[in-house]
Amino acid sequence: MSTPLDDDDPADSTRSTSAAASASPSADAGLRLVIRTDGAARGNPGPASAGAVLIDADQPRASDPLAPPLATISDYLGVQTNNVAEYQAVIRALGLATELGAGEVHLMLDSKLIVEQVHGRWKVKDAKLKPLHAEVRRLLQGFENIAADALCNEAIDRALAGGPESVVQRPDRSGS
Protein backbone atom coordinates (compact mmCIF):
# COMPACT_ATOMS: atom_id res chain seq x y z
CA MET A 1 0.00 0.00 0.00
CA SER A 2 1.39 3.39 -0.97
CA THR A 3 0.73 6.48 1.06
CA PRO A 4 1.54 9.63 -0.94
CA LEU A 5 2.43 12.95 0.59
CA ASP A 6 -0.53 14.89 -0.88
CA ASP A 7 -3.92 13.46 -0.12
CA ASP A 8 -4.92 13.90 -3.78
CA ASP A 9 -7.63 11.29 -4.06
CA PRO A 10 -9.40 10.47 -0.80
CA ALA A 11 -11.57 7.94 -2.69
CA ASP A 12 -8.52 5.86 -3.64
CA SER A 13 -8.81 2.72 -1.56
CA THR A 14 -5.04 2.21 -1.60
CA ARG A 15 -4.58 5.57 0.12
CA SER A 16 -1.96 6.41 -2.47
CA THR A 17 -0.65 9.88 -1.96
CA SER A 18 1.81 11.91 -3.97
CA ALA A 19 3.82 14.96 -3.15
CA ALA A 20 4.76 17.11 -6.06
CA ALA A 21 7.74 19.36 -5.65
CA SER A 22 9.59 21.13 -8.42
CA ALA A 23 13.32 21.65 -8.35
CA SER A 24 15.01 24.87 -7.42
CA PRO A 25 14.56 27.85 -9.74
CA SER A 26 18.03 27.34 -11.22
CA ALA A 27 16.84 24.14 -12.88
CA ASP A 28 14.42 24.28 -15.78
CA ALA A 29 11.43 21.96 -15.90
CA GLY A 30 13.84 19.01 -16.09
CA LEU A 31 13.12 15.40 -15.40
CA ARG A 32 9.84 14.56 -13.67
CA LEU A 33 9.87 11.44 -11.52
CA VAL A 34 7.43 9.19 -9.72
CA ILE A 35 9.32 7.72 -6.76
CA ARG A 36 8.10 4.63 -4.93
CA THR A 37 9.91 3.62 -1.75
CA ASP A 38 9.79 0.83 0.78
CA GLY A 39 11.79 -0.17 3.81
CA ALA A 40 11.84 -3.61 5.42
CA ALA A 41 13.19 -5.31 8.52
CA ARG A 42 13.08 -9.00 9.35
CA GLY A 43 12.36 -8.59 13.01
CA ASN A 44 12.07 -5.16 14.52
CA PRO A 45 14.93 -4.45 14.77
CA GLY A 46 16.45 -6.97 12.44
CA PRO A 47 18.27 -7.28 9.12
CA ALA A 48 16.91 -4.31 7.16
CA SER A 49 16.87 -2.91 3.65
CA ALA A 50 15.70 0.08 1.63
CA GLY A 51 14.27 -0.03 -1.86
CA ALA A 52 13.18 2.63 -4.31
CA VAL A 53 12.00 2.81 -7.88
CA LEU A 54 12.33 6.07 -9.83
CA ILE A 55 10.02 6.24 -12.84
CA ASP A 56 9.92 8.84 -15.61
CA ALA A 57 6.62 10.62 -14.83
CA ASP A 58 6.15 11.53 -18.49
CA GLN A 59 5.92 7.94 -19.65
CA PRO A 60 2.49 6.38 -20.15
CA ARG A 61 1.13 4.72 -17.00
CA ALA A 62 3.92 6.21 -14.85
CA SER A 63 1.77 5.86 -11.74
CA ASP A 64 1.31 2.13 -12.35
CA PRO A 65 3.27 0.22 -9.66
CA LEU A 66 4.69 -1.99 -12.43
CA ALA A 67 5.83 0.86 -14.70
CA PRO A 68 9.40 0.32 -15.94
CA PRO A 69 11.89 2.25 -13.78
CA LEU A 70 14.45 4.77 -14.93
CA ALA A 71 16.58 3.97 -11.86
CA THR A 72 16.34 1.73 -8.79
CA ILE A 73 17.87 1.41 -5.34
CA SER A 74 18.26 -1.82 -3.36
CA ASP A 75 20.37 -1.31 -0.23
CA TYR A 76 21.09 -3.55 2.75
CA LEU A 77 21.14 -1.44 5.92
CA GLY A 78 22.37 -3.85 8.58
CA VAL A 79 20.28 -4.31 11.71
CA GLN A 80 17.69 -1.52 11.89
CA THR A 81 14.03 -1.00 12.70
CA ASN A 82 11.43 -0.97 9.95
CA ASN A 83 10.81 2.77 10.44
CA VAL A 84 14.51 3.56 10.04
CA ALA A 85 14.51 1.48 6.84
CA GLU A 86 11.46 3.40 5.54
CA TYR A 87 13.15 6.76 6.18
CA GLN A 88 16.41 5.56 4.60
CA ALA A 89 14.53 4.54 1.45
CA VAL A 90 13.09 8.05 1.10
CA ILE A 91 16.43 9.73 1.80
CA ARG A 92 18.29 7.60 -0.73
CA ALA A 93 15.59 8.06 -3.39
CA LEU A 94 15.53 11.84 -2.99
CA GLY A 95 19.32 11.88 -3.18
CA LEU A 96 19.29 9.90 -6.41
CA ALA A 97 16.51 12.10 -7.85
CA THR A 98 18.66 15.14 -7.12
CA GLU A 99 21.70 13.45 -8.69
CA LEU A 100 19.65 12.66 -11.82
CA GLY A 101 18.60 16.33 -12.08
CA ALA A 102 14.92 15.85 -11.32
CA GLY A 103 12.86 18.99 -11.61
CA GLU A 104 9.75 17.44 -10.06
CA VAL A 105 9.10 14.41 -7.89
CA HIS A 106 5.92 12.62 -6.88
CA LEU A 107 6.59 10.48 -3.81
CA MET A 108 4.66 7.25 -3.35
CA LEU A 109 5.65 6.08 0.11
CA ASP A 110 4.96 2.75 1.74
CA SER A 111 4.76 4.18 5.26
CA LYS A 112 1.89 6.24 6.62
CA LEU A 113 4.11 7.12 9.60
CA ILE A 114 6.70 8.77 7.34
CA VAL A 115 4.03 10.62 5.35
CA GLU A 116 2.34 12.00 8.46
CA GLN A 117 5.63 12.96 10.12
CA VAL A 118 7.02 14.67 7.02
CA HIS A 119 3.77 16.61 6.64
CA GLY A 120 4.06 17.66 10.29
CA ARG A 121 0.72 16.13 11.26
CA TRP A 122 2.40 13.61 13.58
CA LYS A 123 5.28 14.35 15.94
CA VAL A 124 8.58 12.52 15.64
CA LYS A 125 8.99 11.07 19.12
CA ASP A 126 11.55 8.33 18.44
CA ALA A 127 15.05 9.76 18.95
CA LYS A 128 16.59 7.60 16.22
CA LEU A 129 14.04 8.90 13.68
CA LYS A 130 14.55 12.60 14.43
CA PRO A 131 17.78 13.01 12.40
CA LEU A 132 16.29 10.97 9.53
CA HIS A 133 13.17 13.12 9.55
CA ALA A 134 15.36 16.25 9.51
CA GLU A 135 17.31 14.87 6.54
CA VAL A 136 14.14 14.16 4.53
CA ARG A 137 12.88 17.67 5.27
CA ARG A 138 16.27 19.11 4.23
CA LEU A 139 16.24 17.18 0.96
CA LEU A 140 12.68 18.25 0.22
CA GLN A 141 13.69 21.90 0.72
CA GLY A 142 15.84 21.45 -2.38
CA PHE A 143 12.59 21.17 -4.29
CA GLU A 144 10.21 24.08 -4.75
CA ASN A 145 6.57 23.69 -5.69
CA ILE A 146 6.62 25.97 -8.73
CA ALA A 147 3.17 24.96 -10.00
CA ALA A 148 1.40 25.75 -6.71
CA ASP A 149 3.37 28.98 -6.34
CA ALA A 150 2.26 30.07 -9.82
CA LEU A 151 -1.38 29.35 -8.91
CA CYS A 152 -1.04 31.48 -5.76
CA ASN A 153 0.29 34.42 -7.75
CA GLU A 154 -2.42 33.91 -10.38
CA ALA A 155 -5.13 34.07 -7.68
CA ILE A 156 -3.80 37.35 -6.27
CA ASP A 157 -3.47 38.92 -9.73
CA ARG A 158 -6.94 37.71 -10.76
CA ALA A 159 -8.69 38.91 -7.58
CA LEU A 160 -6.92 42.31 -7.61
CA ALA A 161 -8.02 42.73 -11.24
CA GLY A 162 -11.65 42.19 -10.22
CA GLY A 163 -11.90 38.51 -11.16
CA PRO A 164 -13.21 35.65 -9.04
CA GLU A 165 -11.47 34.99 -5.74
CA SER A 166 -11.56 31.22 -6.20
CA VAL A 167 -11.07 29.01 -9.23
CA VAL A 168 -11.12 25.26 -8.74
CA GLN A 169 -10.46 22.77 -11.53
CA ARG A 170 -11.59 19.18 -11.11
CA PRO A 171 -11.18 16.17 -13.35
CA ASP A 172 -14.07 15.35 -15.66
CA ARG A 173 -15.72 12.31 -14.12
CA SER A 174 -18.67 12.21 -16.51
CA GLY A 175 -17.09 9.35 -18.42
CA SER A 176 -16.99 11.24 -21.70
C-alpha positions as CSV (number, residue, x, y, z in Angstrom):
1,M,0.0,0.0,0.0
2,S,1.4,3.4,-1.0
3,T,0.7,6.5,1.1
4,P,1.5,9.6,-0.9
5,L,2.4,12.9,0.6
6,D,-0.5,14.9,-0.9
7,D,-3.9,13.5,-0.1
8,D,-4.9,13.9,-3.8
9,D,-7.6,11.3,-4.1
10,P,-9.4,10.5,-0.8
11,A,-11.6,7.9,-2.7
12,D,-8.5,5.9,-3.6
13,S,-8.8,2.7,-1.6
14,T,-5.0,2.2,-1.6
15,R,-4.6,5.6,0.1
16,S,-2.0,6.4,-2.5
17,T,-0.6,9.9,-2.0
18,S,1.8,11.9,-4.0
19,A,3.8,15.0,-3.1
20,A,4.8,17.1,-6.1
21,A,7.7,19.4,-5.7
22,S,9.6,21.1,-8.4
23,A,13.3,21.6,-8.3
24,S,15.0,24.9,-7.4
25,P,14.6,27.9,-9.7
26,S,18.0,27.3,-11.2
27,A,16.8,24.1,-12.9
28,D,14.4,24.3,-15.8
29,A,11.4,22.0,-15.9
30,G,13.8,19.0,-16.1
31,L,13.1,15.4,-15.4
32,R,9.8,14.6,-13.7
33,L,9.9,11.4,-11.5
34,V,7.4,9.2,-9.7
35,I,9.3,7.7,-6.8
36,R,8.1,4.6,-4.9
37,T,9.9,3.6,-1.7
38,D,9.8,0.8,0.8
39,G,11.8,-0.2,3.8
40,A,11.8,-3.6,5.4
41,A,13.2,-5.3,8.5
42,R,13.1,-9.0,9.3
43,G,12.4,-8.6,13.0
44,N,12.1,-5.2,14.5
45,P,14.9,-4.4,14.8
46,G,16.5,-7.0,12.4
47,P,18.3,-7.3,9.1
48,A,16.9,-4.3,7.2
49,S,16.9,-2.9,3.7
50,A,15.7,0.1,1.6
51,G,14.3,0.0,-1.9
52,A,13.2,2.6,-4.3
53,V,12.0,2.8,-7.9
54,L,12.3,6.1,-9.8
55,I,10.0,6.2,-12.8
56,D,9.9,8.8,-15.6
57,A,6.6,10.6,-14.8
58,D,6.2,11.5,-18.5
59,Q,5.9,7.9,-19.7
60,P,2.5,6.4,-20.2
61,R,1.1,4.7,-17.0
62,A,3.9,6.2,-14.8
63,S,1.8,5.9,-11.7
64,D,1.3,2.1,-12.4
65,P,3.3,0.2,-9.7
66,L,4.7,-2.0,-12.4
67,A,5.8,0.9,-14.7
68,P,9.4,0.3,-15.9
69,P,11.9,2.3,-13.8
70,L,14.4,4.8,-14.9
71,A,16.6,4.0,-11.9
72,T,16.3,1.7,-8.8
73,I,17.9,1.4,-5.3
74,S,18.3,-1.8,-3.4
75,D,20.4,-1.3,-0.2
76,Y,21.1,-3.5,2.7
77,L,21.1,-1.4,5.9
78,G,22.4,-3.9,8.6
79,V,20.3,-4.3,11.7
80,Q,17.7,-1.5,11.9
81,T,14.0,-1.0,12.7
82,N,11.4,-1.0,9.9
83,N,10.8,2.8,10.4
84,V,14.5,3.6,10.0
85,A,14.5,1.5,6.8
86,E,11.5,3.4,5.5
87,Y,13.2,6.8,6.2
88,Q,16.4,5.6,4.6
89,A,14.5,4.5,1.4
90,V,13.1,8.0,1.1
91,I,16.4,9.7,1.8
92,R,18.3,7.6,-0.7
93,A,15.6,8.1,-3.4
94,L,15.5,11.8,-3.0
95,G,19.3,11.9,-3.2
96,L,19.3,9.9,-6.4
97,A,16.5,12.1,-7.8
98,T,18.7,15.1,-7.1
99,E,21.7,13.5,-8.7
100,L,19.6,12.7,-11.8
101,G,18.6,16.3,-12.1
102,A,14.9,15.8,-11.3
103,G,12.9,19.0,-11.6
104,E,9.8,17.4,-10.1
105,V,9.1,14.4,-7.9
106,H,5.9,12.6,-6.9
107,L,6.6,10.5,-3.8
108,M,4.7,7.3,-3.4
109,L,5.6,6.1,0.1
110,D,5.0,2.7,1.7
111,S,4.8,4.2,5.3
112,K,1.9,6.2,6.6
113,L,4.1,7.1,9.6
114,I,6.7,8.8,7.3
115,V,4.0,10.6,5.4
116,E,2.3,12.0,8.5
117,Q,5.6,13.0,10.1
118,V,7.0,14.7,7.0
119,H,3.8,16.6,6.6
120,G,4.1,17.7,10.3
121,R,0.7,16.1,11.3
122,W,2.4,13.6,13.6
123,K,5.3,14.4,15.9
124,V,8.6,12.5,15.6
125,K,9.0,11.1,19.1
126,D,11.6,8.3,18.4
127,A,15.1,9.8,19.0
128,K,16.6,7.6,16.2
129,L,14.0,8.9,13.7
130,K,14.6,12.6,14.4
131,P,17.8,13.0,12.4
132,L,16.3,11.0,9.5
133,H,13.2,13.1,9.5
134,A,15.4,16.2,9.5
135,E,17.3,14.9,6.5
136,V,14.1,14.2,4.5
137,R,12.9,17.7,5.3
138,R,16.3,19.1,4.2
139,L,16.2,17.2,1.0
140,L,12.7,18.3,0.2
141,Q,13.7,21.9,0.7
142,G,15.8,21.4,-2.4
143,F,12.6,21.2,-4.3
144,E,10.2,24.1,-4.7
145,N,6.6,23.7,-5.7
146,I,6.6,26.0,-8.7
147,A,3.2,25.0,-10.0
148,A,1.4,25.7,-6.7
149,D,3.4,29.0,-6.3
150,A,2.3,30.1,-9.8
151,L,-1.4,29.3,-8.9
152,C,-1.0,31.5,-5.8
153,N,0.3,34.4,-7.8
154,E,-2.4,33.9,-10.4
155,A,-5.1,34.1,-7.7
156,I,-3.8,37.3,-6.3
157,D,-3.5,38.9,-9.7
158,R,-6.9,37.7,-10.8
159,A,-8.7,38.9,-7.6
160,L,-6.9,42.3,-7.6
161,A,-8.0,42.7,-11.2
162,G,-11.6,42.2,-10.2
163,G,-11.9,38.5,-11.2
164,P,-13.2,35.6,-9.0
165,E,-11.5,35.0,-5.7
166,S,-11.6,31.2,-6.2
167,V,-11.1,29.0,-9.2
168,V,-11.1,25.3,-8.7
169,Q,-10.5,22.8,-11.5
170,R,-11.6,19.2,-11.1
171,P,-11.2,16.2,-13.3
172,D,-14.1,15.4,-15.7
173,R,-15.7,12.3,-14.1
174,S,-18.7,12.2,-16.5
175,G,-17.1,9.3,-18.4
176,S,-17.0,11.2,-21.7
